[in-house]
């Protein structure tokens, strides 16, 4: 989960509002609904790394029905997204595409089935497998861990000391209180989720013809996960990328870094003028995408060099800090710096080291904090 780990030109902004999950106590977050083309809207969380971190969504309103890309992490915020969609159209949602297995992209599926019983959930074959194995199977234990984490950080906030008795700086004490509150609100939502996995899968390419609109759902190769898909509207020249491409910092947890470079090259080659990332603001050029691609190249090259020199994992961590890239992505913003380290450097260096040594995939660690 991307919750608490470690740390538009020519677009019509239709909605700028604040979402708070009714009665849940989850943080209030700003969002906007951006019209990209006739009948095509992006639901975008204004601060991509603000907790609770959740996916953007795409609404494609066709002649008789609607296709939605990704549904957020929890039902309460999925209801916020669905309510905005219902302001735009009374046509039923026929398809929901899940771009990959991360919880924050499909946790709201049950809401769409509740509101539109005829909906079908579409994903890559590997995404369905990973939803079952990496989201649903470990969730009971993760909720227990989340509740324990809430208790831990509540104690830190109350006493002003960490587990070793070391006094906390004011900013860290405040963050501990925020994490504890988020965890306490999130745990019951996760416990109550009704599992709603993809029920329609494919391997390489699926094309839907909905009235006068063509919608291509493409697997372009492994990247952020095994089953990442891109939803491409060729006539409108719009592509929704899922977490193959996120802003302001990339997420590199459980990824396939060398292959990801080539996969982003295929995204770059699409005849799209607008890219809707899994998180972050709508992009109308390729500059940021190519920056992410170059970061991945640097990661792979530096980790391989360390492994070739016989470096241990700890030695590799010491060598591969990606400090210059941190400056490019995060500047002097402390929140972005923490996100870059937590969401990319820490998990990516370790996994790239294991990949360079030929080790098999391991389950993805998704909780942490501090």
C-alpha positions as CSV (number, residue, x, y, z in Angstrom):
1,X,0.0,0.0,0.0
2,X,1.2,3.5,-0.7
3,X,-0.1,4.9,2.6
4,X,2.6,5.8,5.1
5,X,5.8,4.0,3.9
6,X,8.9,5.6,5.4
7,X,8.1,8.6,4.8
8,X,-3.0,22.2,-17.5
9,X,-2.9,24.0,-20.4
10,X,-6.1,23.9,-22.5
11,X,-7.9,21.8,-19.9
12,X,-11.2,22.8,-18.4
13,X,-11.1,22.4,-14.6
14,X,-14.7,21.3,-13.8
15,X,-14.4,20.7,-10.1
16,X,-11.9,21.8,-7.4
17,X,-13.1,20.6,-4.1
18,X,-12.2,18.8,-0.8
19,X,-13.0,15.2,-0.1
20,X,-13.4,13.8,3.4
21,X,-14.6,10.2,3.7
22,X,-18.0,10.5,5.5
23,X,-17.6,9.6,9.1
24,X,-14.3,7.8,8.6
25,X,-11.9,10.4,9.9
26,X,-9.6,10.1,6.9
27,X,-7.7,13.2,6.0
28,X,-9.4,15.9,3.9
29,X,-7.8,16.1,0.5
30,X,-8.2,18.4,-2.4
31,X,-9.0,17.1,-5.9
32,X,-10.0,18.4,-9.3
33,X,-11.9,16.9,-12.3
34,X,-10.2,18.0,-15.5
35,X,-11.9,17.7,-18.9
36,X,-9.4,16.3,-21.4
37,X,-11.7,15.8,-24.4
38,X,-15.4,15.5,-25.2
39,X,-16.6,12.9,-22.6
40,X,-13.2,12.3,-21.2
41,X,-12.3,13.5,-17.7
42,X,-9.4,12.9,-15.3
43,X,-10.1,12.8,-11.5
44,X,-6.8,14.1,-10.0
45,X,-5.8,14.3,-6.4
46,X,-4.2,17.7,-6.0
47,X,-1.3,16.6,-3.7
48,X,-0.2,13.2,-5.0
49,X,1.9,12.3,-1.9
50,X,-0.5,13.5,0.7
51,X,-1.8,10.7,3.0
52,X,-4.0,8.8,2.2
53,X,-2.1,8.2,-1.1
54,X,-4.6,7.1,-3.7
55,X,-4.7,6.7,-7.5
56,X,-6.1,9.2,-10.0
57,X,-9.0,8.0,-12.1
58,X,-10.1,8.4,-15.7
59,X,-13.8,8.7,-16.7
60,X,-14.5,7.9,-20.4
61,X,-18.2,8.7,-21.1
62,X,-19.3,6.9,-24.3
63,X,-22.5,7.0,-26.3
64,X,-24.4,4.6,-24.0
65,X,-22.1,3.7,-21.1
66,X,-18.9,4.7,-19.2
67,X,-15.4,3.2,-18.7
68,X,-13.5,4.0,-15.6
69,X,-9.8,3.6,-15.0
70,X,-8.9,2.8,-11.3
71,X,-11.1,3.3,-8.3
72,X,-8.9,4.5,-5.4
73,X,-8.0,2.7,-2.2
74,X,-11.0,2.6,0.0
75,X,-14.8,2.7,-0.5
76,X,-15.3,6.1,1.1
77,X,-13.1,7.9,-1.3
78,X,-14.3,5.8,-4.2
79,X,-17.8,7.2,-3.4
80,X,-16.3,10.7,-3.8
81,X,-15.0,9.8,-7.2
82,X,-18.3,8.1,-8.2
83,X,-20.3,11.1,-7.1
84,X,-18.3,13.4,-9.4
85,X,-18.8,11.0,-12.3
86,X,-22.6,11.0,-11.6
87,X,-22.5,14.8,-11.9
88,X,-21.2,14.4,-15.4
89,X,-23.5,11.7,-16.7
90,X,-26.4,9.4,-15.9
91,X,-25.0,6.6,-18.2
92,X,-24.0,3.4,-16.4
93,X,-20.5,2.3,-15.8
94,X,-19.9,-0.7,-18.0
95,X,-16.2,-1.3,-17.5
96,X,-13.7,-0.6,-14.8
97,X,-10.0,-1.1,-15.8
98,X,-7.6,-1.9,-13.0
99,X,-4.1,-0.7,-14.2
100,X,-2.2,-2.9,-11.7
101,X,-2.5,-4.7,-8.3
102,X,-1.6,-1.9,-5.8
103,X,-4.5,-1.5,-3.3
104,X,-4.9,2.2,-4.0
105,X,-6.1,1.5,-7.6
106,X,-8.8,-1.1,-6.9
107,X,-9.9,-0.8,-3.3
108,X,-13.0,1.1,-4.4
109,X,-14.2,-1.6,-6.9
110,X,-17.1,-2.7,-4.6
111,X,-18.6,0.8,-4.8
112,X,-18.9,0.6,-8.6
113,X,-20.5,-2.8,-8.4
114,X,-22.9,-1.6,-5.8
115,X,-23.9,1.5,-7.9
116,X,-23.7,-0.2,-11.3
117,X,-24.4,-4.0,-10.9
118,X,-23.7,-4.7,-14.5
119,X,-20.1,-3.5,-14.4
120,X,-17.2,-5.7,-15.4
121,X,-13.7,-5.3,-14.0
122,X,-10.9,-5.7,-16.5
123,X,-7.2,-6.2,-15.9
124,X,-4.1,-8.0,-17.1
125,X,-3.9,-11.6,-16.2
126,X,-1.0,-11.0,-13.9
127,X,-2.8,-8.2,-12.2
128,X,-5.7,-10.5,-11.2
129,X,-3.2,-13.0,-9.8
130,X,-1.4,-10.3,-7.9
131,X,-4.6,-8.8,-6.5
132,X,-5.5,-12.2,-5.0
133,X,-2.0,-13.0,-3.8
134,X,-0.5,-9.7,-2.9
135,X,-3.5,-7.7,-1.8
136,X,-6.2,-9.9,-0.5
137,X,-4.1,-12.8,1.0
138,X,-1.9,-10.7,3.3
139,X,-4.5,-8.1,4.2
140,X,-5.7,-9.6,7.5
141,X,-2.1,-9.6,8.9
142,X,-1.5,-6.2,7.5
143,X,-4.5,-4.8,9.3
144,X,-3.2,-6.2,12.5
145,X,0.2,-4.6,11.8
146,X,-1.5,-1.3,10.9
147,X,-3.4,-1.3,14.2
148,X,-0.1,-2.1,16.1
149,X,1.6,0.8,14.2
150,X,-1.2,3.1,15.2
151,X,-0.7,2.2,18.9
152,X,3.0,2.7,18.6
153,X,2.9,6.1,17.0
154,X,0.1,7.3,19.3
155,X,2.5,6.4,22.2
156,X,5.3,8.4,20.5
157,X,3.0,11.4,20.1
158,X,1.7,11.2,23.7
159,X,5.1,10.8,25.4
160,X,7.3,12.7,22.9
161,X,9.7,9.8,22.9
162,X,10.4,6.9,20.5
163,X,10.7,3.3,21.4
164,X,14.3,3.8,22.7
165,X,13.3,6.6,24.9
166,X,14.9,9.2,22.6
167,X,13.1,12.6,22.7
168,X,11.4,13.4,19.4
169,X,11.8,16.7,17.6
170,X,8.5,18.6,17.3
171,X,8.1,17.9,13.6
172,X,8.6,14.1,14.1
173,X,6.2,14.1,17.1
174,X,3.6,15.8,15.0
175,X,4.1,13.3,12.2
176,X,3.7,10.4,14.6
177,X,0.3,11.8,15.7
178,X,-0.8,12.2,12.1
179,X,0.3,8.6,11.3
180,X,-1.5,7.2,14.3
181,X,-4.7,9.1,13.4
182,X,-4.5,7.9,9.8
183,X,-3.9,4.3,10.8
184,X,-6.8,4.3,13.3
185,X,-9.2,5.6,10.5
186,X,-7.8,3.4,7.8
187,X,-7.8,0.0,9.6
188,X,-11.6,-0.4,9.9
189,X,-12.1,0.7,6.3
190,X,-9.7,-1.9,5.1
191,X,-11.3,-4.6,7.3
192,X,-14.7,-3.9,5.8
193,X,-13.7,-4.0,2.2
194,X,-15.6,-6.6,0.1
195,X,-13.1,-8.3,-2.2
196,X,-13.9,-7.4,-5.8
197,X,-11.1,-8.7,-8.1
198,X,-11.0,-8.3,-11.8
199,X,-13.4,-10.8,-13.5
200,X,-12.2,-10.3,-17.1
201,X,-8.5,-10.6,-18.0
202,X,-6.3,-10.5,-21.1
203,X,-2.6,-10.8,-21.9
204,X,-1.4,-8.2,-24.5
205,X,-4.2,-6.0,-25.9
206,X,-7.9,-5.5,-25.6
207,X,-9.8,-3.2,-27.8
208,X,-13.3,-1.9,-27.0
209,X,-15.5,-0.2,-29.5
210,X,-18.1,1.9,-27.6
211,X,-20.3,3.8,-30.2
212,X,-17.9,6.1,-32.0
213,X,-15.1,5.7,-29.5
214,X,-12.2,3.2,-29.6
215,X,-10.5,2.3,-26.3
216,X,-7.3,0.3,-26.4
217,X,-6.1,-1.4,-23.2
218,X,-2.5,-2.3,-23.7
219,X,0.1,-4.3,-21.8
220,X,3.4,-2.8,-23.0
221,X,5.8,-4.8,-20.8
222,X,6.7,-5.2,-17.2
223,X,7.5,-2.0,-15.3
224,X,6.1,-0.9,-12.0
225,X,4.5,-4.3,-11.7
226,X,4.1,-7.4,-13.8
227,X,0.7,-6.5,-15.1
228,X,0.7,-2.7,-15.7
229,X,-1.7,-1.6,-18.4
230,X,-2.1,1.6,-20.3
231,X,-5.6,2.8,-21.4
232,X,-5.2,4.6,-24.7
233,X,-7.8,6.6,-26.6
234,X,-6.3,6.9,-30.1
235,X,-8.8,9.4,-31.5
236,X,-8.5,11.7,-28.5
237,X,-4.8,11.1,-28.2
238,X,-5.0,10.5,-24.4
239,X,-3.3,7.7,-22.4
240,X,-3.8,6.8,-18.7
241,X,-0.6,5.1,-17.6
242,X,-1.3,3.8,-14.1
243,X,1.9,3.7,-12.0
244,X,4.2,3.2,-14.9
245,X,4.4,6.9,-14.7
246,X,3.7,9.0,-11.6
247,X,4.5,12.5,-10.4
248,X,6.1,14.3,-8.6
249,X,8.4,11.3,-7.6
250,X,8.3,7.8,-9.1
251,X,7.2,4.8,-7.0
252,X,9.6,1.9,-7.3
253,X,8.3,-0.8,-4.9
254,X,8.4,-4.3,-6.2
255,X,9.3,-3.2,-9.8
256,X,11.2,-4.5,-12.8
257,X,13.6,-1.6,-13.3
258,X,15.5,-2.6,-16.5
259,X,12.4,-3.7,-18.3
260,X,10.6,-0.6,-17.1
261,X,12.9,1.6,-19.2
262,X,11.8,-0.2,-22.4
263,X,8.2,-0.2,-21.3
264,X,8.3,3.6,-20.8
265,X,9.8,3.8,-24.3
266,X,6.7,2.2,-25.6
267,X,4.5,4.6,-23.7
268,X,6.5,7.4,-25.2
269,X,5.9,6.0,-28.7
270,X,2.1,6.2,-28.3
271,X,0.4,8.9,-30.4
272,X,-0.8,10.6,-27.3
273,X,-0.8,14.3,-26.5
274,X,-2.0,13.9,-22.9
275,X,-0.7,11.5,-20.3
276,X,-2.8,10.9,-17.1
277,X,-0.4,9.4,-14.5
278,X,-1.4,7.0,-11.8
279,X,-0.6,9.9,-9.3
280,X,0.1,13.5,-10.0
281,X,-0.9,16.2,-12.5
282,X,-1.9,15.6,-16.1
283,X,1.1,15.8,-18.4
284,X,1.1,17.4,-21.8
285,X,4.7,16.7,-22.9
286,X,7.2,13.9,-22.4
287,X,9.9,15.8,-20.4
288,X,8.9,14.2,-17.0
289,X,8.4,10.7,-18.5
290,X,11.9,10.8,-20.0
291,X,13.3,12.0,-16.7
292,X,11.8,8.9,-15.0
293,X,13.2,6.8,-17.7
294,X,16.7,8.3,-17.2
295,X,16.5,7.7,-13.5
296,X,15.7,4.0,-14.0
297,X,18.7,3.7,-16.3
298,X,21.0,5.3,-13.7
299,X,19.6,3.1,-11.0
300,X,20.2,-0.1,-12.9
301,X,23.7,1.0,-14.1
302,X,24.9,2.0,-10.6
303,X,23.5,-1.1,-8.8
304,X,25.0,-3.4,-11.5
305,X,28.4,-1.7,-11.1
306,X,28.2,-2.2,-7.3
307,X,27.2,-5.9,-7.7
308,X,30.0,-6.4,-10.2
309,X,32.5,-5.0,-7.7
310,X,31.2,-7.5,-5.1
311,X,29.3,-5.1,-3.0
312,X,27.0,-6.4,-0.3
313,X,23.4,-5.0,-0.1
314,X,24.5,-2.6,2.7
315,X,27.5,-1.5,0.7
316,X,25.3,-1.0,-2.3
317,X,22.9,1.1,-0.3
318,X,25.8,3.3,0.8
319,X,27.0,3.7,-2.8
320,X,23.7,4.2,-4.6
321,X,22.1,7.2,-3.0
322,X,20.9,8.8,-6.3
323,X,21.4,12.2,-4.6
324,X,21.5,14.2,-7.9
325,X,18.3,12.6,-9.0
326,X,16.7,13.4,-5.7
327,X,17.5,17.0,-6.3
328,X,16.0,16.8,-9.8
329,X,12.7,15.3,-8.6
330,X,12.3,16.8,-5.1
331,X,14.3,20.0,-5.1
332,X,14.4,21.4,-1.6
333,X,10.9,20.2,-0.6
334,X,11.2,18.0,2.5
335,X,8.0,16.0,1.8
336,X,9.1,15.2,-1.7
337,X,12.6,14.3,-0.5
338,X,11.2,11.9,2.0
339,X,8.9,10.4,-0.6
340,X,11.7,10.0,-3.1
341,X,13.8,8.2,-0.5
342,X,11.0,6.0,0.8
343,X,9.0,5.3,-2.4
344,X,11.9,4.9,-4.8
345,X,15.5,4.8,-3.4
346,X,15.1,2.4,-0.5
347,X,13.0,-0.2,-2.2
348,X,14.5,0.1,-5.6
349,X,18.1,-0.2,-4.6
350,X,17.4,-3.3,-2.6
351,X,15.3,-5.0,-5.3
352,X,17.6,-4.0,-8.1
353,X,20.5,-5.5,-6.2
354,X,18.6,-8.8,-5.8
355,X,17.7,-8.7,-9.5
356,X,21.3,-8.1,-10.5
357,X,22.2,-11.2,-8.4
358,X,19.5,-13.3,-10.1
359,X,17.5,-13.7,-6.9
360,X,13.8,-14.7,-7.4
361,X,11.0,-12.2,-6.7
362,X,9.9,-11.8,-3.0
363,X,6.6,-10.6,-1.7
364,X,6.4,-6.9,-1.7
365,X,6.7,-5.1,1.7
366,X,3.9,-2.5,1.8
367,X,3.8,-1.2,5.3
368,X,6.2,0.9,7.3
369,X,6.3,4.3,8.9
370,X,8.1,6.9,10.9
